[in-house]
Amino acid sequence: MRVVLQRVKQASVTVGNDVVGKINHGLMLLVGITHEDTIEHIKYVADKVINLRIFEDEDGKMNHSLLDVEGEILSVSQFTLYGDCRKGRRPNFMSAAKPEQAEKLYDQFNTLLREQGITVETGKFGAMMDVSLVNHGPVSLIVESK
């Protein structure tokens, strides 16, 4: 599992003309699932995402987690995170999980986050989406499963 995490002041995802997910202060997650991922990988990444100390304290140090600041999450499925660009001019997506497996694990990931009391908004799995965000910092990190 691979997640591109961005600390945001706000973020939204639109499908067609409809805003399907929108948050204020929190994290924007682009979530990629590979065919080798299991529930254990999902649990590991969910725990890492919500407990990373990347929000500033009163001294301006990154010392608070998403839980500490009561932030929200916008989670967007992103199979292209497993695009291999080493050969040729067209990415190879063979490492991305098949849609049936990926959607199930993606849903479980979002459920785990919600079970921690976090507001989680999502895009629409498999849809063409437009994502907007204001990256605060900017802070962008890549979190991967073991």
N, CA, C and O of each residue as an XYZ file, in Angstrom:
584
protein
N       0.849     -1.167      0.000
C       0.000      0.000      0.000
C       0.898      1.235      0.000
O       1.928      1.286      0.673
N       0.477      2.210     -0.767
C       1.240      3.451     -0.876
C       0.264      4.619     -0.765
O      -0.756      4.663     -1.452
N       0.598      5.562      0.114
C      -0.243      6.736      0.307
C       0.607      7.993      0.172
O       1.639      8.133      0.829
N       0.164      8.901     -0.683
C       0.746     10.236     -0.725
C      -0.139     11.086      0.173
O      -1.331     11.258     -0.084
N       0.459     11.608      1.217
C      -0.256     12.338      2.265
C       0.125     13.809      2.154
O       1.305     14.148      2.064
N      -0.873     14.675      2.163
C      -0.600     16.108      2.128
C      -1.391     16.800      3.237
O      -2.597     16.602      3.386
N      -0.681     17.611      4.003
C      -1.341     18.404      5.041
C      -2.038     19.561      4.344
O      -1.413     20.294      3.578
N      -3.334     19.728      4.608
C      -4.099     20.716      3.862
C      -4.898     21.650      4.764
O      -5.281     21.302      5.881
N      -5.133     22.851      4.236
C      -6.074     23.782      4.861
C      -7.482     23.450      4.403
O      -8.449     23.653      5.137
N      -7.592     22.931      3.168
C      -8.867     22.484      2.625
C      -8.593     21.609      1.417
O      -7.542     21.716      0.785
N      -9.551     20.736      1.097
C      -9.433     19.873     -0.073
C     -10.826     19.407     -0.477
O     -11.731     19.286      0.349
N     -10.969     19.148     -1.790
C     -12.246     18.636     -2.279
C     -12.010     17.766     -3.500
O     -10.978     17.859     -4.164
N     -12.990     16.920     -3.780
C     -12.937     16.074     -4.970
C     -14.294     16.172     -5.664
O     -15.351     16.093     -5.038
N     -14.218     16.348     -6.986
C     -15.411     16.530     -7.807
C     -15.473     15.426     -8.851
O     -14.467     15.087     -9.474
N     -16.672     14.867     -9.035
C     -16.932     13.907    -10.107
C     -17.999     14.549    -10.993
O     -19.111     14.825    -10.543
N     -17.649     14.779    -12.246
C     -18.563     15.521    -13.113
C     -18.694     16.940    -12.577
O     -17.701     17.656    -12.449
N     -19.912     17.342    -12.267
C     -20.144     18.670    -11.686
C     -20.466     18.602    -10.210
O     -20.816     19.617     -9.609
N     -20.356     17.415     -9.607
C     -20.746     17.224     -8.207
C     -19.541     17.100     -7.284
O     -18.652     16.283     -7.521
N     -19.514     17.916     -6.227
C     -18.506     17.759     -5.184
C     -18.935     16.552     -4.353
O     -19.987     16.573     -3.715
N     -18.106     15.492     -4.365
C     -18.465     14.260     -3.653
C     -17.760     14.133     -2.312
O     -18.157     13.317     -1.480
N     -16.724     14.925     -2.092
C     -16.010     14.927     -0.819
C     -15.327     16.259     -0.603
O     -14.769     16.845     -1.530
N     -15.377     16.735      0.645
C     -14.779     18.044      0.943
C     -14.410     18.083      2.417
O     -15.188     17.666      3.274
N     -13.196     18.595      2.707
C     -12.761     18.761      4.091
C     -12.126     20.128      4.274
O     -11.773     20.816      3.316
N     -11.995     20.490      5.527
C     -11.205     21.653      5.889
C      -9.887     21.128      6.452
O      -9.340     20.175      5.898
N      -9.376     21.682      7.479
C      -8.093     21.345      8.105
C      -7.899     19.835      8.281
O      -8.710     19.174      8.930
N      -6.836     19.299      7.709
C      -6.560     17.878      7.873
C      -5.592     17.344      6.854
O      -4.595     17.988      6.525
N      -5.896     16.136      6.342
C      -5.016     15.439      5.419
C      -5.745     15.031      4.147
O      -6.869     14.529      4.187
N      -5.089     15.255      3.032
C      -5.530     14.741      1.740
C      -4.695     13.502      1.474
O      -3.466     13.563      1.500
N      -5.355     12.372      1.217
C      -4.658     11.117      0.972
C      -4.933     10.620     -0.435
O      -6.091     10.468     -0.825
N      -3.883     10.366     -1.198
C      -3.987      9.630     -2.450
C      -3.572      8.209     -2.107
O      -2.446      7.980     -1.664
N      -4.474      7.249     -2.309
C      -4.301      5.893     -1.784
C      -4.141      4.893     -2.925
O      -5.035      4.734     -3.756
N      -2.989      4.222     -2.956
C      -2.728      3.183     -3.949
C      -2.638      1.825     -3.287
O      -2.021      1.670     -2.233
N      -3.262      0.845     -3.918
C      -3.278     -0.532     -3.403
C      -2.583     -1.422     -4.426
O      -2.847     -1.323     -5.625
N      -1.692     -2.293     -3.949
C      -1.041     -3.255     -4.824
C      -1.631     -4.644     -4.560
O      -2.263     -4.873     -3.529
N      -1.421     -5.550     -5.488
C      -2.036     -6.885     -5.390
C      -1.526     -7.706     -4.209
O      -2.140     -8.715     -3.860
N      -0.433     -7.306     -3.594
C       0.110     -8.035     -2.445
C      -0.424     -7.528     -1.106
O      -0.129     -8.116     -0.066
N      -1.199     -6.457     -1.117
C      -1.676     -5.862      0.130
C      -2.712     -6.743      0.830
O      -3.518     -7.427      0.201
N      -2.649     -6.690      2.169
C      -3.576     -7.426      3.023
C      -4.150     -6.465      4.050
O      -3.772     -5.294      4.093
N      -5.057     -6.958      4.871
C      -5.629     -6.135      5.938
C      -4.533     -5.657      6.893
O      -4.647     -4.565      7.450
N      -3.496     -6.433      7.092
C      -2.399     -6.014      7.969
C      -1.672     -4.787      7.407
O      -1.291     -3.893      8.163
N      -1.482     -4.743      6.104
C      -0.874     -3.570      5.477
C      -1.766     -2.347      5.671
O      -1.287     -1.253      5.970
N      -3.059     -2.549      5.497
C      -4.030     -1.469      5.640
C      -4.014     -0.920      7.072
O      -4.018      0.294      7.277
N      -3.996     -1.813      8.045
C      -3.966     -1.397      9.460
C      -2.706     -0.598      9.762
O      -2.762      0.432     10.435
N      -1.578     -1.072      9.266
C      -0.306     -0.393      9.511
C      -0.336      1.041      8.972
O       0.029      1.983      9.676
N      -0.773      1.196      7.724
C      -0.773      2.522      7.102
C      -1.802      3.433      7.770
O      -1.524      4.612      7.988
N      -2.973      2.916      8.097
C      -3.996      3.726      8.774
C      -3.449      4.267     10.090
O      -3.614      5.448     10.393
N      -2.802      3.411     10.869
C      -2.230      3.824     12.150
C      -1.148      4.887     11.942
O      -1.090      5.876     12.672
N      -0.308      4.674     10.954
C       0.772      5.627     10.662
C       0.195      6.985     10.271
O       0.644      8.017     10.770
N      -0.791      6.990      9.385
C      -1.383      8.242      8.894
C      -1.973      9.074     10.026
O      -1.733     10.280     10.093
N      -2.728      8.459     10.902
C      -3.416      9.246     11.928
C      -2.519      9.636     13.091
O      -2.862     10.530     13.865
N      -1.371      8.975     13.224
C      -0.486      9.262     14.355
C       0.798      9.998     13.989
O       1.573     10.353     14.876
N       1.041     10.235     12.694
C       2.223     11.010     12.309
C       2.136     12.411     12.907
O       1.105     13.076     12.808
N       3.205     12.841     13.516
C       3.233     14.173     14.135
C       3.717     15.187     13.095
O       4.907     15.491     13.006
N       2.762     15.704     12.309
C       3.102     16.618     11.221
C       2.326     17.929     11.284
O       2.384     18.733     10.354
N       1.602     18.145     12.377
C       0.893     19.409     12.582
C       1.647     20.202     13.642
O       2.178     19.640     14.600
N       1.683     21.507     13.453
C       2.497     22.363     14.310
C       1.889     22.576     15.690
O       0.673     22.684     15.849
N       2.769     22.633     16.678
C       2.358     22.986     18.041
C       2.467     24.505     18.202
O       2.702     25.224     17.232
N       2.297     24.978     19.424
C       2.328     26.426     19.687
C       3.702     27.052     19.413
O       3.805     28.271     19.277
N       4.764     26.223     19.330
C       6.108     26.718     19.035
C       6.468     26.579     17.555
O       7.604     26.850     17.165
N       5.514     26.160     16.738
C       5.763     26.008     15.312
C       6.479     24.723     14.938
O       6.907     24.568     13.794
N       6.616     23.803     15.874
C       7.270     22.509     15.610
C       6.211     21.487     15.195
O       5.097     21.490     15.719
N       6.564     20.618     14.256
C       5.645     19.541     13.875
C       5.633     18.524     15.007
O       6.508     17.663     15.101
N       4.632     18.640     15.858
C       4.594     17.871     17.091
C       3.228     17.257     17.372
O       3.079     16.510     18.339
N       2.218     17.560     16.538
C       0.869     17.061     16.772
C       0.428     16.151     15.628
O       0.816     16.337     14.475
N      -0.387     15.170     15.980
C      -0.944     14.250     14.989
C      -2.307     14.751     14.523
O      -2.845     15.720     15.058
N      -2.843     14.084     13.533
C      -4.196     14.376     13.062
C      -5.194     14.227     14.204
O      -6.112     15.036     14.339
N      -5.018     13.201     15.023
C      -5.903     12.999     16.170
C      -5.805     14.168     17.140
O      -6.819     14.633     17.661
N      -4.588     14.644     17.385
C      -4.380     15.754     18.322
C      -5.103     17.027     17.877
O      -5.652     17.757     18.703
N      -5.099     17.287     16.573
C      -5.675     18.541     16.069
C      -7.119     18.379     15.604
O      -7.734     19.318     15.099
N      -7.647     17.173     15.784
C      -9.027     16.864     15.371
C      -9.259     17.209     13.908
O     -10.268     17.813     13.543
N      -8.297     16.808     13.075
C      -8.381     17.064     11.646
C      -9.244     16.051     10.920
O      -9.654     15.037     11.485
N      -9.509     16.345      9.664
C     -10.328     15.491      8.806
C      -9.448     14.881      7.719
O      -8.308     15.297      7.514
N     -10.003     13.885      7.025
C      -9.290     13.236      5.924
C     -10.152     13.250      4.672
O     -11.351     12.974      4.718
N      -9.509     13.583      3.542
C     -10.104     13.343      2.230
C      -9.274     12.244      1.593
O      -8.098     12.445      1.290
N      -9.880     11.084      1.388
C      -9.208      9.899      0.871
C      -9.658      9.652     -0.568
O     -10.851      9.528     -0.845
N      -8.677      9.581     -1.487
C      -8.972      9.395     -2.905
C      -8.177      8.201     -3.425
O      -6.953      8.164     -3.299
N      -8.871      7.229     -4.007
C      -8.184      6.067     -4.580
C      -7.340      6.514     -5.767
O      -7.754      7.376     -6.543
N      -6.152      5.924     -5.905
C      -5.194      6.411     -6.896
C      -4.325      5.251     -7.379
O      -3.195      5.094     -6.916
N      -4.839      4.437     -8.304
C      -4.076      3.287     -8.791
C      -2.794      3.701     -9.485
O      -1.859      2.905     -9.565
N      -2.724      4.926     -9.990
C      -1.532      5.354    -10.725
C      -0.302      5.496     -9.829
O       0.808      5.669    -10.332
N      -0.487      5.426     -8.507
C       0.679      5.440     -7.613
C       1.557      4.213     -7.829
O       2.729      4.212     -7.451
N       0.998      3.174     -8.433
C       1.782      1.987     -8.757
C       2.150      1.930    -10.240
O       2.389      0.849    -10.778
N       2.195      3.076    -10.892
C       2.650      3.127    -12.274
C       4.164      3.025    -12.339
O       4.871      3.765    -11.655
N       4.658      2.114    -13.155
C       6.094      1.927    -13.337
C       6.496      2.628    -14.638
O       6.044      2.257    -15.722
N       7.338      3.631    -14.513
C       7.734      4.448    -15.669
C       9.155      4.180    -16.129
O       9.709      4.966    -16.898
N       9.752      3.094    -15.679
C      11.160      2.845    -15.990
C      11.401      2.488    -17.452
O      12.468      2.786    -17.989
N      10.424      1.851    -18.109
C      10.614      1.438    -19.496
C       9.621      2.154    -20.396
O       8.469      2.373    -20.021
N      10.073      2.508    -21.564
C       9.187      3.098    -22.562
C       8.638      4.453    -22.140
O       9.194      5.128    -21.274
N       7.540      4.831    -22.768
C       6.942      6.144    -22.540
C       5.539      6.055    -21.962
O       4.908      7.079    -21.701
N       5.051      4.852    -21.762
C       3.731      4.666    -21.182
C       3.893      3.904    -19.870
O       4.545      2.860    -19.848
N       3.315      4.402    -18.774
C       3.438      3.700    -17.494
C       2.814      2.302    -17.544
O       1.816      2.068    -18.225
N       3.425      1.400    -16.816
C       2.909      0.042    -16.663
C       2.241     -0.029    -15.291
O       2.866      0.306    -14.284
N       0.988     -0.459    -15.239
C       0.235     -0.495    -13.988
C       0.036     -1.918    -13.463
O      -0.909     -2.173    -12.718
N       0.910     -2.836    -13.842
C       0.770     -4.239    -13.438
C       0.875     -4.433    -11.924
O       0.359     -5.420    -11.399
N       1.523     -3.523    -11.220
C       1.662     -3.666     -9.763
C       0.433     -3.185     -8.999
O       0.297     -3.468     -7.809
N      -0.457     -2.465     -9.666
C      -1.694     -2.014     -9.013
C      -2.637     -3.201     -8.871
O      -2.714     -4.052     -9.757
N      -3.347     -3.252     -7.762
C      -4.316     -4.321     -7.536
C      -5.458     -4.217     -8.537
O      -5.773     -3.130     -9.021
N      -6.071     -5.348     -8.843
C      -7.271     -5.362     -9.676
C      -8.368     -4.580     -8.961
O      -8.398     -4.558     -7.730
N      -9.267     -3.940     -9.698
C     -10.285     -3.088     -9.076
C     -11.099     -3.751     -7.960
O     -11.374     -3.107     -6.948
N     -11.486     -5.006     -8.117
C     -12.299     -5.670     -7.097
C     -11.546     -5.769     -5.767
O     -12.108     -5.484     -4.709
N     -10.284     -6.170     -5.824
C      -9.466     -6.285     -4.616
C      -9.160     -4.905     -4.049
O      -9.260     -4.691     -2.841
N      -8.790     -3.973     -4.914
C      -8.407     -2.635     -4.461
C      -9.579     -1.928     -3.790
O      -9.401     -1.301     -2.746
N     -10.759     -2.016     -4.364
C     -11.913     -1.318     -3.780
C     -12.247     -1.866     -2.395
O     -12.578     -1.107     -1.484
N     -12.161     -3.162     -2.245
C     -12.452     -3.774     -0.937
C     -11.456     -3.281      0.123
O     -11.860     -2.902      1.222
N     -10.163     -3.284     -0.203
C      -9.148     -2.842      0.755
C      -9.222     -1.335      0.994
O      -9.016     -0.872      2.116
N      -9.512     -0.579     -0.046
C      -9.676      0.869      0.094
C     -10.835      1.181      1.048
O     -10.708      2.050      1.911
N     -11.948      0.487      0.898
C     -13.093      0.680      1.791
C     -12.743      0.301      3.228
O     -13.139      0.988      4.170
N     -12.004     -0.790      3.393
C     -11.583     -1.206      4.739
C     -10.660     -0.169      5.367
O     -10.762      0.113      6.561
N      -9.767      0.395      4.575
C      -8.859      1.440      5.042
C      -9.652      2.633      5.574
O      -9.387      3.115      6.675
N     -10.615      3.106      4.799
C     -11.431      4.247      5.221
C     -12.268      3.914      6.451
O     -12.470      4.774      7.309
N     -12.752      2.697      6.547
C     -13.505      2.263      7.733
C     -12.628      2.292      8.970
O     -13.063      2.745     10.029
N     -11.390      1.809      8.850
C     -10.456      1.837      9.989
C     -10.218      3.267     10.466
O     -10.168      3.518     11.670
N     -10.073      4.189      9.547
C      -9.873      5.595      9.916
C     -11.099      6.141     10.642
O     -10.971      6.825     11.658
N     -12.280      5.839     10.122
C     -13.525      6.318     10.749
C     -13.706      5.730     12.147
O     -14.228      6.396     13.041
N     -13.277      4.491     12.332
C     -13.397      3.842     13.641
C     -12.563      4.539     14.705
O     -12.777      4.324     15.898
N     -11.617      5.371     14.286
C     -10.808      6.150     15.223
C     -11.433      7.515     15.517
O     -10.822      8.363     16.167
N     -12.657      7.712     15.029
C     -13.372      8.953     15.300
C     -13.052     10.076     14.329
O     -13.382     11.233     14.593
N     -12.421      9.758     13.225
C     -12.018     10.767     12.244
C     -13.098     10.921     11.181
O     -13.661      9.936     10.704
N     -13.378     12.163     10.818
C     -14.258     12.415      9.680
C     -13.478     12.088      8.419
O     -12.406     12.643      8.181
N     -14.022     11.180      7.607
C     -13.359     10.769      6.367
C     -14.320     10.987      5.204
O     -15.394     10.388      5.143
N     -13.918     11.843      4.297
C     -14.634     12.045      3.040
C     -13.846     11.299      1.962
O     -12.640     11.095      2.104
N     -14.525     10.893      0.885
C     -13.847     10.140     -0.165
C     -14.253     10.647     -1.540
O     -15.226     11.382     -1.706
N     -13.474     10.225     -2.502
C     -13.861     10.394     -3.887
C     -14.775      9.235     -4.249
O     -15.373      8.608     -3.374
N     -14.880      8.954     -5.538
C     -15.691      7.832     -6.021
C     -14.748      6.844     -6.686
O     -14.119      7.156     -7.697
N     -14.654      5.661     -6.119
C     -13.709      4.657     -6.604
C     -13.922      4.407     -8.101
O     -15.044      4.179     -8.555
N     -12.826      4.456     -8.850
C     -12.853      4.142    -10.272
C     -13.341      5.251    -11.178
O     -13.332      5.093    -12.399
N     -13.768      6.368    -10.614
C     -14.290      7.470    -11.424
C     -13.174      8.421    -11.837
O     -12.109      8.458    -11.220
N     -13.435      9.184    -12.886
C     -12.558     10.289    -13.253
C     -12.878     11.418    -12.286
O     -14.018     11.878    -12.217
N     -11.865     11.869    -11.532
C     -12.086     12.850    -10.477
C     -11.180     14.054    -10.667
O     -10.071     13.945    -11.190
N     -11.677     15.204    -10.230
C     -10.869     16.418    -10.150
C     -10.648     16.716     -8.675
O     -11.602     16.843     -7.907
N      -9.387     16.827     -8.288
C      -9.034     17.044     -6.890
C      -8.447     18.442     -6.736
O      -7.560     18.842     -7.489
N      -8.957     19.181     -5.746
C      -8.443     20.510     -5.432
C      -7.988     20.528     -3.987
O      -8.612     19.909     -3.125
N      -6.895     21.243     -3.720
C      -6.433     21.327     -2.342
C      -5.561     22.541     -2.145
O      -4.988     23.089     -3.088
N      -5.475     22.947     -0.888
C      -4.524     23.967     -0.470
C      -3.576     23.249      0.481
O      -3.913     22.976      1.633
N      -2.373     22.949     -0.030
C      -1.375     22.218      0.742
C      -0.752     23.195      1.730
O      -0.181     24.212      1.336
N      -0.867     22.879      3.007
C      -0.390     23.767      4.068
C       1.043     23.413      4.448
O       1.305     22.319      4.948
N       1.952     24.321      4.216
C       3.358     24.113      4.577
C       4.298     24.529      3.471
O       4.992     25.533      3.631
N       4.365     23.836      2.382
C       3.675     22.591      2.070
C       4.294     21.408      2.804
O       5.502     21.354      3.032
N       3.437     20.467      3.164
C       3.879     19.206      3.755
C       3.290     18.087      2.923
O       2.069     17.948      2.842
N       4.152     17.281      2.299
C       3.752     16.114      1.514
C       4.695     14.975      1.864
O       5.915     15.143      1.866
N       4.121     13.810      2.162
C       4.913     12.642      2.533
C       4.376     11.412      1.827
O       3.215     11.377      1.419
N       5.219     10.412      1.685
C       4.806      9.122      1.158
C       4.873      8.119      2.306
O       5.904      7.974      2.962
N       3.753      7.429      2.536
C       3.674      6.397      3.567
C       3.434      5.079      2.857
O       2.508      4.956      2.054
N       4.275      4.085      3.156
C       4.116      2.769      2.531
C       4.035      1.693      3.593
O       4.573      1.824      4.692
N       3.334      0.607      3.222
C       3.245     -0.522      4.151
C       4.575     -1.244      4.204
O       5.447     -1.035      3.361
N       4.718     -2.088      5.196
C       5.983     -2.804      5.397
C       6.313     -3.668      4.206
O       7.343     -4.343      4.199
